[in-house]
Amino acid sequence: MTDETEADLTGVEPPRRPRAELGKIAGRKLKPATMMMGHGYDPVLSEGSLKPPIFLTSTFVFPSAAAGKRHFEGVTGKRPGGAEGLVYSRFNGPNQEILEDRLSVWEEAEDALAFSSGMSAIATLFLAMVGPGDTIVHSGPLYAATETLIAKLLGKYGVKWLDFPAGATRAEIDAVMEKAKAQGKVALIYLESPANPTNALVDIEAVAASRDAIFGEDKPPIAIDNTFLGPLWQQPLRHGADIVVYSLTKYAGGHSDLVAGGVLGSAAHINTIRSTRNTIGTICDPNTAWMLLRSLETLELRMSRAGENAAKVCAFLDQHPKVERVGYLGFLEAQGDARQADIYRRHCLGAGSTFSLFLKGGEAESFAFLDALKIAKLAVSLGGTETLASHPAGMTHLSVPEERKKALGITDNLVRISIGVEDADDLVADFDQALNAI
């Protein structure tokens, strides 16, 4: 939120609106969990209300014509950093600005933007960064809608793409980067780690090193979808990424009652993306932003409990005779996957609560298991307070061609599970009876 000064009425230019600074007390830098309770919000500006009100308005009154012009200079991109004050709800609003300030805190990003969905965030990112004839280099697999956006929608406008598998080595990444460079301009490197739905990790540091070595000064930005682990269990900006993308529907929202997306990163990149968002209107609405502010207050608690539950559930599933394999990040070393275990040690702060469960059998066995669940709900999505289970090959990734599904390891015996905050022993009992029903 912003507070216009007397200088606006005289035509004298006031200082630019600063982004909310990271809080400190007696020289101590506050932790994100503490800052979620009030960062970016001044109760004095809202009649002393402890929590931000929901600002349900389409437009905002300017204190002067000069202020209106200055704000529109920010909206139109004539000045970087966005509008210095409130303009119109397609561009900004108090709830959205407070949310963006708090999103930045978790990964110490310079700036952030909120969107109407995870896919609107991704689509706006691509439209801002990529033009006809450009190439996108990406890891695979990606969320099915993201792959469709790249291959089918952007492909209609001459955008090309090349990919490498999520667990690729530096040499494999180099080979794809060199090939992409030979095709022309590489506008964006887009990653998803862990990959949806296989849970395979991408070596962000190797991608950044490859990018820097091959492209030099004219290097494309690295963007990464961090929905599965972020922000508690992975912080990609620390490992070479420039832009981080979130489906805020998932852990950030955390209650399966909203749809939203977020993009955060360097100020320069966020300014570029903001200009496109302002044009096409993909900002999230005030009510959703307000609900996300509520959810961020318990983000660390919810994710921590879900992570602890997942560790207990996976330990049980790993020993069950009807389970072929559990794709859980905490098992990488024990499973002898040295490459993935190395990435996990360098990049991750926890194993998360979403994993892939490979059953012995195929679609029939997977469906029998899913249909027998009592506590866990048969639904897509993840990161909510409740446990969810789904069948990627027949649901979220149904539109992916069979050849590509096979190449990416999205098989008929794969079930994706997102563990919630229920009692862990109750969840184990539910999975046990469902497996016995196969």
Stockholm file with secondary structure:
# STOCKHOLM 1.0

chainA/1-438         MTDETEADLTGVEPPRRPRAELGKIAGRKLKPATMMMGHGYDPVLSEGSLKPPIFLTSTFVFPSAAAGKRHFEGVTGKRPGGAEGLVYSRFNGPNQEILEDRLSVWEEAEDALAFSSGMSAIATLFLAMVGPGDTIVHSGPLYAATETLIAKLLGKYGVKWLDFPAGATRAEIDAVMEKAKAQGKVALIYLESPANPTNALVDIEAVAASRDAIFGEDKPPIAIDNTFLGPLWQQPLRHGADIVVYSLTKYAGGHSDLVAGGVLGSAAHINTIRSTRNTIGTICDPNTAWMLLRSLETLELRMSRAGENAAKVCAFLDQHPKVERVGYLGFLEAQGDARQADIYRRHCLGAGSTFSLFLKGGEAESFAFLDALKIAKLAVSLGGTETLASHPAGMTHLSVPEERKKALGITDNLVRISIGVEDADDLVADFDQALNAI
#=GR chainA/1-438 SS CCCCCTHHHHTCCCCCCCCCCCCEETTEECCHHHHTTTTTCCGGGGTTCSSCCCCCCSBCCCSSHHHHHHHHHHHTTSSTTSCSSCCBTTTCCHHHHHHHHHHHHHHTCSEEEEESSHHHHHHHHHHHHCCTTCEEEEEESCCHHHHHIIIIIGGGGTCEEEEEETTCCHHHHHHHHHHHHHHSCEEEEEEESSCTTTCCCCCHHHHHHHHHHHHTTSCCCEEEECTTTTTTTBCGGGGTCSEEEEETTTTTTCSSSCCCEEEEECHHHHHHHHHHHHHHTCCCCHHHHHHHHHHHTTHHHHHHHHHHHHHHHHHHHTTCTTEEEEECGGGTTTTTCHHHHHHHHHHBSSCCSEEEEEESSCHHHHHHHHHHCSSSEECSCCSSSSCEEECGGGTTTTTSCHHHHHHHTCCTTEEEEECCSSCHHHHHHHHHHHHHTC
#=GC SS_cons         CCCCCTHHHHTCCCCCCCCCCCCEETTEECCHHHHTTTTTCCGGGGTTCSSCCCCCCSBCCCSSHHHHHHHHHHHTTSSTTSCSSCCBTTTCCHHHHHHHHHHHHHHTCSEEEEESSHHHHHHHHHHHHCCTTCEEEEEESCCHHHHHIIIIIGGGGTCEEEEEETTCCHHHHHHHHHHHHHHSCEEEEEEESSCTTTCCCCCHHHHHHHHHHHHTTSCCCEEEECTTTTTTTBCGGGGTCSEEEEETTTTTTCSSSCCCEEEEECHHHHHHHHHHHHHHTCCCCHHHHHHHHHHHTTHHHHHHHHHHHHHHHHHHHTTCTTEEEEECGGGTTTTTCHHHHHHHHHHBSSCCSEEEEEESSCHHHHHHHHHHCSSSEECSCCSSSSCEEECGGGTTTTTSCHHHHHHHTCCTTEEEEECCSSCHHHHHHHHHHHHHTC
//
